[in-house]
Amino acid sequence: MGKIPNSLRQLVIQRAKDRCEYCCLSQAGQAATFHIDHIIPVVAGGATISDNLALACVSCSLGKSARQTVTDPETKKEVSIFNPRQQVWQEHFHWDDVRVRKN
């Protein structure tokens, strides 16, 4: 995967305002340090550049892994994983108590 330079890591964290870019969970108060995720995985040719990096909580990072698509549990269709560089979170999701839900 290669090491992400500290300056690029800090840019990603600041741009995300210390929140997971997949679920919007705040990094404040979390025991685990959030990951810097490759939106397009390295194994799929994704580059280590700011436009391909997102701040991800441990749950989102591990859940996404090196995937670019998942099966939608409602439609059973293969869909692209949310891309925080190309999509607006609030147009696709919302918090419902302690769960993230699709709009």
FILUMBA-886896 format. One record per atom (N, C-alpha, C): x, z, y; residue number from 1. Coordinates in steps of 0.2 Angstrom, whole numbers. Atoms other than C-alpha are relative to their C-alpha. Last residue first. Example, Ala and Ser with C-alpha at 12.3 -4.5 7.8 and 13.67 -1.06 7.14 Angstrom:
2
       x       z       y   seq
      -4      -1      -6     2
      68      36      -5     2
      -4       3       5     2
       4       0      -6     1
      62      39     -22     1
       4       0       6     1
# end
This chain:
103
       x       z       y   seq
       6       1      -4   103
    -163      12      40   103
      -5      -5      -3   103
       1       7      -3   102
    -152      17      26   102
      -6       0       4   102
       5       5       3   101
    -150      36      24   101
       1      -7       3   101
       0       6      -3   100
    -135      48      26   100
      -5      -4      -3   100
      -1       7       4    99
    -139      65      19    99
       0      -6       5    99
      -7       0       2    98
    -138      83      27    98
       2      -7      -4    98
      -2      -7       2    97
    -154      83      37    97
       8      -1      -2    97
       6      -3       2    96
    -158      64      37    96
       2       7      -3    96
      -1      -6       3    95
    -143      56      46    95
      -7       3      -1    95
       2      -6      -4    94
    -146      38      50    94
       1       6      -4    94
       1      -7       3    93
    -140      21      44    93
      -2       5       5    93
       0       0       8    92
    -139       2      46    92
      -2       7      -3    92
       5       5       2    91
    -142      -1      65    91
      -1       0      -8    91
       7      -2      -1    90
    -134      16      69    90
      -5      -6      -2    90
       3      -5       4    89
    -118      11      61    89
      -7       1       1    89
       2      -6      -4    88
    -115      -5      71    88
      -3       5      -5    88
       7      -2       0    87
    -106     -18      61    87
      -1       6       4    87
       4       5      -1    86
     -90     -28      62    86
      -7       1       1    86
      -3       5      -5    85
     -76     -16      63    85
      -5      -5       2    85
       1      -3      -6    84
     -86      -2      54    84
       3      -4       6    84
      -7       1      -3    83
     -88     -13      39    83
      -1       2       7    83
       0       0      -7    82
    -102      -7      28    82
       7      -1       3    82
      -1      -6      -3    81
     -99     -12      10    81
       0       0       7    81
      -7      -2      -3    80
    -105     -29       5    80
      -1       7       3    80
       0       1      -7    79
    -121     -30      -6    79
       7       2       2    79
      -7      -1      -2    78
    -123     -33     -25    78
       0      -1       8    78
      -4       5      -2    77
    -142     -32     -28    77
       7       2       2    77
      -4       1       5    76
    -151     -18     -37    76
       4      -6       1    76
       2       7       1    75
    -164     -18     -23    75
       4      -2      -7    75
       7       2       0    74
    -165       1     -22    74
      -2      -7      -2    74
       4      -4       5    73
    -148       7     -28    73
      -8      -2       0    73
       5      -3      -3    72
    -139      -7     -19    72
      -4       4      -5    72
       7       2       2    71
    -125     -12     -30    71
      -4       5       4    71
       3      -5       4    70
    -108     -11     -21    70
      -7      -2      -2    70
       7       1       1    69
     -96     -23     -13    69
      -2       6      -4    69
       3       3      -6    68
     -79     -22      -5    68
      -7      -1       0    68
       6       4       0    67
     -71     -10     -17    67
      -2      -3       7    67
      -2       7      -2    66
     -54      -3     -17    66
      -5      -5       0    66
      -6       2       4    65
     -60      15     -17    65
       2      -6       3    65
      -1       7      -1    64
     -77      16      -8    64
       5      -2      -4    64
       6       4       3    63
     -82      33     -16    63
       1      -8       1    63
       0       0       8    62
     -65      40     -14    62
      -6      -4      -3    62
      -6       3       2    61
     -64      36       5    61
       0      -1      -8    61
       1       8      -1    60
     -82      40       8    60
       6      -4      -2    60
       5       2       4    59
     -80      58       0    59
      -1      -8       1    59
      -2       0       7    58
     -63      61       8    58
      -5      -3      -5    58
       0      -7       3    57
     -69      57      25    57
       2      -1      -7    57
       5      -2       6    56
     -64      40      31    56
       1       7      -2    56
      -1      -7       2    55
     -55      34      47    55
      -6       1      -5    55
       5      -5      -2    54
     -55      15      47    54
       2       7      -2    54
       0      -7       2    53
     -42       1      46    53
      -5       4       3    53
       1       0       7    52
     -43     -18      45    52
       0       8      -2    52
       7       3       1    51
     -44     -21      64    51
      -2       1      -7    51
       5      -4      -3    50
     -29      -9      67    50
      -7      -3      -2    50
       1       1      -7    49
     -18     -18      55    49
      -6       4       3    49
       0      -7      -4    48
     -12     -14      38    48
       1      -1       7    48
      -6      -1      -3    47
     -18     -31      30    47
       0       7       3    47
       1      -4      -6    46
     -31     -33      17    46
       7       2       3    46
      -3       4      -6    45
     -26     -46       4    45
      -1       3       6    45
       3       6      -1    44
     -38     -40     -10    44
       3      -4       6    44
       0       4       6    43
     -26     -27     -17    43
      -4      -7       1    43
      -7       3       0    42
     -23     -21       1    42
       0      -4      -6    42
      -5      -3       4    41
     -42     -17       2    41
       7      -4       0    41
      -1       5       6    40
     -53     -25      15    40
       7       3      -3    40
       7       2       1    39
     -58      -9      25    39
       0      -6      -5    39
       0       7      -1    38
     -41      -1      22    38
      -7      -3      -1    38
       2       5       5    37
     -44      17      24    37
       1      -7       2    37
       0       7      -3    36
     -35      30      34    36
      -1      -5      -5    36
      -4       6       2    35
     -40      46      25    35
       0      -6       5    35
       3       7       2    34
     -48      62      32    34
       6      -5      -1    34
      -2       5      -5    33
     -38      78      30    33
      -3      -6      -1    33
      -4       5       2    32
     -47      91      19    32
       1      -5       6    32
      -6      -3       3    31
     -54     108      24    31
       5      -6      -1    31
       0       2       7    30
     -67     100      36    30
       7       3      -3    30
       2      -4       5    29
     -70     110      52    29
       0      -2      -7    29
       0      -7      -2    28
     -68      96      64    28
      -3       5      -5    28
      -5      -2       4    27
     -67      79      54    27
       1       8       2    27
      -6      -2      -4    26
     -84      75      60    26
       6       3      -4    26
      -2      -7       1    25
     -95      66      48    25
       6       2       4    25
       0      -4      -7    24
    -100      49      55    24
       1       7      -1    24
       6      -5       0    23
    -104      42      37    23
      -1       4       7    23
       5       2       5    22
     -93      26      36    22
      -6       5       0    22
       3       6      -3    21
     -82      28      52    21
      -5      -3      -5    21
       0       5       6    20
     -78      46      47    20
      -4      -6       3    20
       6       0       4    19
     -77      55      64    19
       1      -5      -5    19
      -1      -5       5    18
     -61      61      74    18
      -6       0      -5    18
       2      -6      -3    17
     -66      50      89    17
      -1       6      -5    17
       5      -2       4    16
     -65      34      78    16
      -3       7       3    16
       5       5      -1    15
     -54      26      91    15
      -6       2      -4    15
       2       0      -7    14
     -43      41      92    14
      -6      -4       1    14
       3      -7      -1    13
     -41      43      73    13
      -3       0       7    13
       6       0       4    12
     -37      24      71    12
      -4       6       1    12
       5       5      -3    11
     -25      24      86    11
      -6       0      -4    11
       3      -4      -6    10
     -16      40      79    10
      -5      -5       3    10
       4      -5       3     9
     -13      31      62     9
      -4       4       6     9
       6       3       2     8
      -6      16      71     8
      -5       5      -3     8
       3       2      -6     7
       6      27      81     7
      -6      -4      -2     7
       4      -5      -4     6
      10      36      65     6
      -3      -2       6     6
      -4      -3      -5     5
      15      20      55     5
      -4       5       4     5
       3       2      -7     4
       5      17      40     4
       3       4       5     4
       1      -6      -5     3
      16      18      25     3
      -3      -3       6     3
      -4      -1      -6     2
      14       4      12     2
      -2       5       5     2
       4       0      -6     1
       0       0       0     1
       4       0       6     1
# end
